[in-house]
Amino acid sequence: MKSIFITLSFTFTCFFATAQFFEGKVVYHNTFKSKTPSLTNEQMTSMLGDVQNWYIKDGEYKSETNGTFALWQLYINNENKLYSKIASSEAILYNDAGANIDTISNVEIHKGAISILGYICDELVWTSKAGTAKYYFNSKLPINSKLFVNHKFGDWYAYLSKANAVPLKMILETPQMTMESIAIEVKSMKLNKAMFTLPMNAKTMKSPYQ
């Protein structure tokens, strides 16, 4: 279970004077292929969720799934912590987003690799100690990577430092699973800052999965 949780967290700018960085919601459809003998594809999908709603505003983001195990994640920038709510824990678990033990190598970018929702996407591919990753993105959906420079956990800044954009598709392969996540809706919208805060009186504890 520990390695699955860490894999999820992998589940993660060129500045123009007139740039408007993306603020809004992306809906992803997720599929999982289990390499864990004790879990079938169906069980893993049920636990982790096949629908993910991801919200981003400035330097913070929130992710909500329909999974029975992984419920939501929240990154709070000024704390540089990634909070995760899982069904088996009353407390909200947090990871130090500045920590990362992964090492990336063999980075490649392939231009115009695929079209997703009408966006012609470049492909970013790398290998690392954790496995292999492929990200697909379009510069018309920019993210200010400077706001996430301290977010090393899950290789999020490693991705943003190359792409500077919302990922529209991700394929992550680890010894435990293969996860494919593809955007099925992108909606630019103004978000309330309050949605990027923890619930009142929330109990938190350091995650044992880091």
ABEGO torsion letter per residue (X at the ends): XAAAAAAAAAXXXBBBAABBBBBEBBBBBBBBBBABAABBAAAAAAAAEABBBBBBBEABBBBBBABAABABBBBBAAAGBBBBBBAABABBBBBBAABBABBBBGBBBBBGABBBGGBBBBBBBBBBAAEBBBBBBBAABBBBAAAAAABABGGAAAAAAAAGBBBABBBBBBAABBBBBBBABBBBBBBBAAAABBBBGBBBBBBAAX
